[in-house]
Amino acid sequence: MKNYFVAVLALSFVSFSVFAGGSGESSSEKPIEIIYTMTAVPGDAHTQAMYVFKETVEELSGGTIKILAYDSASLFRQEQELSAVRSGQADMTAIAAPWLTDGSPWVSMFTAGYMFGSYGHMSEVLNGEVGQEAFDRIAREQGIRPLGAQYLGTRQINLVEDRPVKTPADLRGVNLRMPNSDAWLFLGRALGANPTPISFSELYMALQTRTVDGQDNPLPTTRNAMFYEVTRSISLTNHVVDSVWPAINEAKWQSLNDQQREWILEGVRAGIAHCDATNIKAEAELIEYFRSAGMKVYEADIDAFRSHVLEQYLESPFSRSWDMDLFERVQAVDR
């Protein structure tokens, strides 16, 4: 009888172990891997945001989701990132609106100079109801889903020469670097410059060798990429309140369950909070930083730029592709 109870106890222990092992087995399965690729350099706030995203998602998921993060174009060049995520070679990237305009021409309205009046205006639009509708539509049209908008800063003109830029006429004949997409190149022309496509990873050398006369980026990017080492002046044109959109391959997104998607969104929100706070603080400090580094900083005539640039857009084919109902909703948000 004693042996019988020992056998029953042993069988019960084995059964419990199998049951416990069964529930633990799912947690010990290979984690879901998400490859996140970026062109930006480590010092950029949106690169840091990628690592905040990674830390947040991996912690919330208990390690069941693993983020493989790559910066500095170590996997794909800037021109390759969108196609890599669409095709599933990568799962996520931080994409700017101009790269999405070929597949969704109406998105060009988010790339227009002076579309947003301030950081608060941009964030309320893109991280609110209007942005969600736009992102859902992009996912349907292109197979890549933006999940939010991080503030990159407000774009300014940065030239190799010490040359003030007060109005668009001052950019006549200036070879201004732009990313190689139709929307970016049009922006360069609308500003009054001669837009020249150069990959971001090649831009420092292009400025150093005077392949281009200048570039436009938010002040934190100009500092973090060390462009101030090979340029002499900055003109504060405020022509684009710039954002970058963490985006995921739509098939990958659909493969996740509701809880996994919420972990991803929590990671995106944490990244946005870090990126925005970092860049807002940096912009407040960088004017004096650049002056102390020997650069000249000039104030542009914003009204002259705004009226000229918006006129260029409204008279171009770009505005004919815009979703004007969505455009009016953007303009209705407090600027």
N, C-alpha and C positions, 0 to 999 in steps of 0.2 A: 504493500500500500504506500509506504514511504517513497519507493521508487516511482510509483505512479504519479504522486504529487510533484516529485522532482521533475518528471518528464513533462507534466502539464505546465509547470512553471517555466521550464526551459522553452517549451513551444510558445508560450505566451510572450516570453522575452524576444524570441526570434520574430514573432508576428509583429510585435511593437517596433522592433528595429527595422523590419521591412517597411512598415507603414511610415515610420519617421524618415527612413531613408528615401521613400517615395516622395514625401513632401519636400525634403531637402534637396532631392536630386534636381528639381527644376531650378533651385537657386544656384546649384553648382554647374548648370549647363553653361556652355560657352556664352559669354556676354554678347549682347548686340553691339556691334562696332559701327561707329559713325565717323567717317573720314571728313575732317573739316580742313579745307585748304584756303589759304589767304596769300595775297601778294604783299600785304603791308608788313612793315618791319616791326621788331619786338617793342620798340619804344612807343609805337602808336597806341592810342587808347583803345581803338577797336581791335587791335591785336591782343592787348591785355584783356579786353572783354571776352575774346574767344577762350582764353584760359580761365576766366571767371565762369563762363558758361560750362566749360569742361569740369571744373571742380564742383560746381553746383549740381550738375546732372549726375555725375558719378556718385556724389554723396547722397542725393535724394533717392537714387535708384539702388543704393546699396551695392554698387559695382555691377549691376546687371546690364547697364549701358556703359560702354567704354568709348570715350571720345579720343580719336587719334588726330591730334592738332598739328598742323604744319603752317609755318609762316614764311615770309620772305621769298615767296614764289619758289619754294623748295620742291614742290610737286608740279605745279602748273604756272605758266606765265599768266599775266593778267588777261590776255586775250583768249586764253584757253579755259579759264575757270568756269564760265557759264556752260560751255559745251560739256565739260567734264562732269558737272553736276547733273545736267540734263540726261547724259548718257549713263550715269551711275558709276563712272570711274571714280568719282568722289561723291559724298553725300551732302555736304554743306559747303557754303562759301558765304562771304560777305559781299553782296552785289550792289552796285550803284544803279540807280534807275536808268541812266543812258544805255547800259548794256542790254536792257530788256526791251528797248524800243523797236528793234528789228522784228521781234516776234509779236509785239503788242504795240503798234505805233501810237496808240492813245496815251501810253505811258510817257511820251515825250513832254506832256504838259507838266510833269513833275520835274523835268530837267530844265525848264525855261528859266532864264535869268529873272530874278526878282519875283518868282512865283510865290515864295514865302516871305513874309515880312519880318520874321523873327524866329528865334529858336522855339519859343513857346508855341507859335503858330504852326511850325512844321511838326513838332512833336504831337500836338493835339490832333492834327489831321491824320498823320500816318500811324500813330499808335491808338487811334480811336476808330469809330465806326466807318468813316470814309476809307481809312487805310485798310481795314479788314475786308471791305468789299473789293477794293482794288487788288489786294493780295489773293483773294479767292479767285478773281477773274484771271490773274496772271497764272495761277496754278492750273486752271482749266486750259488756258491757251498755250502754255509753254512747258508744263511738266516740272516746274520749279516753283516752290511756294515760299515767298517772303514771310517771315514770322514777326517782324517788328522793324523799327527804325532807330538806329543809333546816331547821335549827333556827332558829326565829324568836325564841326566848326563852320565858319563862314568863309567862303573862298575870296582870296585877295590876289592881286597881280604882283608878281615877284620877278624883277628883271636883273639881268647880268650887269647892265649899266646903271649908273646913278641917274635915273631919268624919272621925273614925276609924271604920273598919269592922272590928269584931271578930268578929261572927257574922252569919249571914244576916239576922237580925232587924234589923240596922242598915241594911240595904238596902231595907227596906219603904218603898214610896212613891217610891223613887229612880228617875227616868227615866234608865235606863242605855242608852246607844247600843249597838246591835248591828247587824251586817250583816243585810240583809233576806233571810233564809232561815229555814225552820222550825227547823232544828237550832240555829242561832245564837240565835233568839228563845227557844227552850226553855231553852237554857243560861242566858240572862238570868233567866228565871223560876225556874229551879232554884237560882240563887244568892240568890234572895229579892227581886230587883228588878223594876221595871216595864220590860221591854225595849222600846226605841224604835228602829225601823229608820231608819238614816241612812247614806248612802253615805260611804265613807271620804274621798273628795275634798271632801265638804261638812262634814266633822266639825269641823274647826277653827272654822269660822264658827258651827256649832251650839253648841259649847261657849262661844264668845265671847258669843253672844247668849242663852245659857242656854235654848236650845231643848231641850237635854238637860242633866241634872245631872252626867253623867260618862260615862266610856268605859272599856273594858278593852282593854289591849294589853300586849305585852311592853315592858319598860322602854326598850330601844333604839328601838322605834317611837314611844313617847311623846316621846323626845328628838328623833328625826330629823324627826318631823312637827310639832315645836314645840308640842305640846299643853300642855307645862308652862308655857307663857306665859299660858294662859287657864284654868289650874286651880290648886288650892292644896294638894291632899293626895293621897297615894298610900297605899293599904293593901295590904300584901303577902299576898295570898290564895293565890297559887300554884295557881290553879284549873285551868289548862290548860297542860301542857307543849306549847307550840305549834309547829307545823311547817307548811311550805308545800311543795307537791309540784310540781316542774317537770313539765309534762305536754304531750304532743304529740298532734295529731290522728292517730287510728289509721290512716286511709287514707294519710296522709303517711308514717307510720312504716313501713307495709307496702310503700310505693313505694321505700324505701331498700334497698340491698344490705347484706350483713353487715358489710362494712368501714365503710360510711357510718354504720350503726347503732352500731358500736363507737366511732367518732369522737364521735358524739352522746353516748354514755354516758360517755366519757372527759371530755367537757365538763361533763356533769352532775356527775360525781364531783369535778371541780375546783371547780365552783361550790359544792357542799356543803361541801367542806373550807374554802373561804374564808368562807362564810356562818356556819358553826358556830363557827369560831375567833373571828371578829369579834364575834359576839353573846355568846359565853361571856366574852370579855374585857370587853365593854361592861357586861354585867350585874354583873360584879365591881366596877366603878367607878362605876356610875350612882347608887347610893343617896346617896353623899356629894355627887355632882354636883347632884342635885335638892335636897338640903338646903342646899347653898351658894347655890342659886338662890332660896331662900326658901320652899321647899315643906316641908310636914310629911310625915313618913314613919312609918307605923304598922304594927305586926305584928298580923296577924289570928290568930284561933284556928283553925289549919288543921284540927285534928281535928273541930271543930264544923262547919266548912264541908264537910269530906269526907263525914262521915256524913249530913248533910242533903242534899247534892247527889246522892250515890249513891242515897239512898232515893228521891229524886224521879225519877231515871232508871229505877230498877227497878220503880217503880209506874206508869210511863208506857207508852204504846204504842211508844215508841222502842225499849225493850229487847225487845219482842216481835218486832221486825224483825231483831234482831241474829243473826249467825251464831255461835251459842254455842260451837261447836267451835273456831272461830277465836278467839273471846273467851278461852276457857280457855288456848289456846296463847299468847296475849298475856300473860295473867296468870302463866303458867309461866316466862316469861323473867325473869331476875334484874332486880329493880327497883332 
